Amino acid sequence: MTAYNDLIFEISKPGRIGVNLPDSDVKEVLLTDKFPEHLLRDTPADLPEVSELQLMRHYTALSNKNHGIDNGFYPLGSCTMKYNPKINEDVARLAGFSHIHPYQPEKTVQGALQLLYDLQCDLAEISGMDAVTLQPSAGAQGEWTGLMIAKAFHQQKGETRTKVLVPDSAHGTNPASASVAGFTTVTIPSNQNGLVDIVELKKHVDSDTAALMLTNPNTLGLFENEIVEIAEVVHDIGGLLYYDGANANAILGKTTPGKMGFDIVHFNLHKTFTTPHGGGGPGAGPVGVKKELIPYLPVPLIEKNEDQYTLNYDHPLSIGQVKGYYGNFGILVRAFTYIRTMGPEGLRQVSESAVLHANYLQKKLEPYFDSPYPQFCKHEFVLSGSKQKKLGVRTIDMAKRLLDFGYHPPTIYFPLNVEECLMIEPTETETKETLDAFAEAMTNIATEVEENPMRVLEAPHTTVIGRINETKAARKPVLRYIRPKEVVYVNETTEV
Ligand SMILES: Cc1ncc(COP(=O)(O)O)c(C=O)c1O
């Protein structure tokens, strides 16, 4: 059977129907009586006319074209695309969670509030912080929330600190959040080992410094082993240390940002704690803080008074509410389910396996690609396609070729400080067989670059759409179907 690639408009036949509705027993209403004439269309909508079975096959075929963690390996560095256990879905769908409304009286949602409170406590323990807010709906919003807390903290002490320091390997959201929070970003270059250059850091730290934002392990997959000294340098001038927890998959149960000297932390529940990801869908970026920053947390704070759970808005120094209602509740239920089904030992094993898998894959691929930081990595690692670039094939070409092998490509061209970067994060949930098969695909591509570069340069060969102009696709997306003139048809309801 050939691949199904039609648009639903293209399989449409005038007069074909998917469902027989009973005759309407509602009195007919004229649209012109209800809406001003200029808002009404001149011609009937050109809607596709298909049978129910055609409709079913159409959407099933479309869904099969998506690449997701449930149907293929997804080694997207820094994005931690790990399996979302289905028990999380079952629990989030329980009527007691899914049928409640955020405006219900507190006494009728005690179970939901208890779950939020317990999740706050679990995340505080996992991060080594004293209190947590669950409100922010993404890592980036967590960063902004954390920086607004830092700003409020300094202002309360009568200080206006204007600078946030960010290493050059940081995720782009770090400087963006700092800027949206009203700070100037200062970039700290990494040293030759891919770590924060403490000499450079000392040059830039001063009484204007509000915070240093750090990801540990960083986006090269390397642990900042001088973190205690880094913390001292920042604290000595009264600055705060911000932990971007997007890479927490590598440290669960091993250490905490609190122990490393961090004052503010965000977690990406949609990475580390297996809640769904991407597509602009709901995420969650809870923020944890040390004791002295608790007064600035967003309201409401979920508190426990004896055996009652309450939403407390009475925190006069709070930065205010950062998200409607109490965050993305369904996502929080999923993360809580994951944490409680794994338990402390399970979470520790997550990190051990994630680190083991990354090192296994790194060692398998190093003979074929440049490896700018060959030292022991944490849960992800970077390679460079600079060797292949010399042969006329770039990292983007190899990423496109991987699609032919059925894999989602790794993150490419990030972090920015690695030439022709490929950042690979296998995660703990993949089997050795999957890692071996992926390594084989990657090494096949490296061999092709030497023996048949055109095969790689012209990839992908097996996808529905080949190479697209990515800039044009993003800037000028085609979002509306326009029926080509030659297949124009006229029937009772459709006139084009
Ligand atoms: C290191 C790092 N920090 C922050 C973020 C931002 O998180 P989010 O996408 O949830 O806004 C990401 C996302 O990929 C990341 O990898």
The ligand as a MOL file (V3000), in Angstrom:
LIG
                    3D

  0  0  0     0  0            999 V3000
M  V30 BEGIN CTAB
M  V30 COUNTS 16 16 0 0 0
M  V30 BEGIN ATOM
M  V30 1 C 18.8810 24.2580 30.0130 0
M  V30 2 C 17.4660 24.7570 29.7640 0
M  V30 3 N 17.0030 25.7880 30.4860 0
M  V30 4 C 15.7610 26.2640 30.3100 0
M  V30 5 C 14.9050 25.7300 29.3800 0
M  V30 6 C 13.5430 26.3380 29.1980 0
M  V30 7 O 12.5170 25.4960 29.6080 0
M  V30 8 P 11.0640 25.5820 28.9480 0
M  V30 9 O 11.2070 25.0480 27.5540 0
M  V30 10 O 10.2050 24.7240 29.8080 0
M  V30 11 O 10.6400 27.0100 28.9750 0
M  V30 12 C 15.3420 24.6550 28.5980 0
M  V30 13 C 14.4470 24.0870 27.5640 0
M  V30 14 O 14.8180 23.3670 26.6730 0
M  V30 15 C 16.6510 24.1450 28.8050 0
M  V30 16 O 17.1160 23.0970 28.0990 0
M  V30 END ATOM
M  V30 BEGIN BOND
M  V30 1 1 1 2
M  V30 2 1 2 3
M  V30 3 2 2 15
M  V30 4 2 3 4
M  V30 5 1 4 5
M  V30 6 1 5 6
M  V30 7 2 5 12
M  V30 8 1 6 7
M  V30 9 1 7 8
M  V30 10 2 8 9
M  V30 11 1 8 10
M  V30 12 1 8 11
M  V30 13 1 12 13
M  V30 14 1 12 15
M  V30 15 2 13 14
M  V30 16 1 15 16
M  V30 END BOND
M  V30 END CTAB
M  END
